[in-house]
Amino acid sequence: MAETEVRPMQAADLSAVLAMIRSLAAHHGDRAEATEGMLIRDSLGDSPWCRILVAGAPGGPVGYAAFLPLHLLQYARRGLDMHHLYVEPAWRGQGVGARLIDAGVGLARSLGCSYLSVGTAPGNDAAAAFYLKRGFEARPVAGGRFGLSLDAPDG
């Protein structure tokens, strides 16, 4: 198969990336609510909330990785969370995911980050092995995590 080029997502990539987001969500039993408008707002604006890199091939994007900012305030350390990593099934096993991670490391360094993190679904041993092979270290989560919905009406 042809070589891929990893680059920041562009407007022309929106429909392909959205389709991959939907595929990843479905794989995890979720229903994607993402839209092209949301991707434009959150990834292509002047102050992106999310940085998306795509692996482009001659026929269009075949994978993407999405990164969100993190901060360890007490240690003065910036980081990025690789929130999504997805490669189209026909392109898996050909180094596309590794190239997306490498580009994510470069992105993180360019933003002054000192670390990159990623999470996996419980029991996803293949993903865990892939990340360990790429140099990530296991960091088991201790303690609880809580959320507060801001969509609910007050009262």
Backbone hydrogen bonds, N-H to C=O, Kabsch-Sander energy under -0.5 kcal/mol:
donor,donor_aa,acceptor,acceptor_aa,energy
5,E,56,G,-2.6
7,R,54,V,-2.2
9,M,52,I,-2.8
13,D,10,Q,-2.0
14,L,11,A,-1.4
17,V,13,D,-2.7
18,L,14,L,-2.7
19,A,15,S,-2.0
20,M,16,A,-1.9
21,I,17,V,-2.6
22,R,18,L,-2.3
23,S,19,A,-1.9
24,L,20,M,-2.6
25,A,21,I,-2.5
26,A,22,R,-2.4
27,H,23,S,-2.1
28,H,24,L,-1.3
28,H,25,A,-0.5
29,G,26,A,-1.7
30,D,25,A,-3.2
32,A,30,D,-0.6
39,L,35,T,-2.2
40,I,36,E,-2.5
41,R,37,G,-2.7
42,D,38,M,-3.0
43,S,39,L,-2.0
44,L,39,L,-0.7
44,L,40,I,-1.6
49,W,42,D,-1.3
50,C,42,D,-2.5
51,R,67,F,-2.5
52,I,50,C,-0.6
53,L,65,A,-2.8
54,V,7,R,-3.2
55,A,63,G,-2.5
56,G,5,E,-3.3
56,G,54,V,-0.8
57,A,60,G,-1.6
60,G,57,A,-2.1
62,V,55,A,-3.2
63,G,55,A,-0.7
64,Y,86,Y,-2.5
65,A,53,L,-2.3
66,A,84,H,-1.9
67,F,51,R,-2.8
68,L,81,D,-2.3
70,L,79,G,-2.6
72,L,77,R,-3.1
73,L,71,H,-0.9
75,Y,72,L,-1.3
76,A,72,L,-0.7
76,A,73,L,-1.1
77,R,72,L,-1.7
78,R,76,A,-0.5
79,G,70,L,-2.0
80,L,115,Y,-1.6
81,D,68,L,-3.1
82,M,80,L,-0.6
82,M,117,S,-3.5
83,H,66,A,-1.4
83,H,81,D,-1.6
84,H,66,A,-1.3
86,Y,64,Y,-2.7
88,E,62,V,-3.2
91,W,88,E,-2.2
92,R,88,E,-0.6
92,R,89,P,-1.1
94,Q,91,W,-1.0
96,V,91,W,-0.5
99,R,95,G,-2.2
100,L,96,V,-2.2
101,I,97,G,-2.3
102,D,98,A,-2.7
103,A,99,R,-2.3
104,G,100,L,-2.0
105,V,101,I,-2.4
106,G,102,D,-2.0
107,L,103,A,-2.5
108,A,104,G,-2.8
109,R,105,V,-2.4
110,S,106,G,-2.2
111,L,107,L,-1.3
111,L,108,A,-0.6
112,G,109,R,-1.6
113,C,108,A,-2.8
114,S,78,R,-2.9
115,Y,78,R,-0.8
117,S,80,L,-2.6
124,N,121,A,-2.2
125,D,123,G,-2.0
128,A,124,N,-2.1
129,A,125,D,-2.6
130,F,126,A,-2.1
131,Y,127,A,-2.5
132,L,128,A,-2.5
133,K,129,A,-2.3
134,R,130,F,-1.4
135,G,132,L,-1.4
136,F,131,Y,-2.3
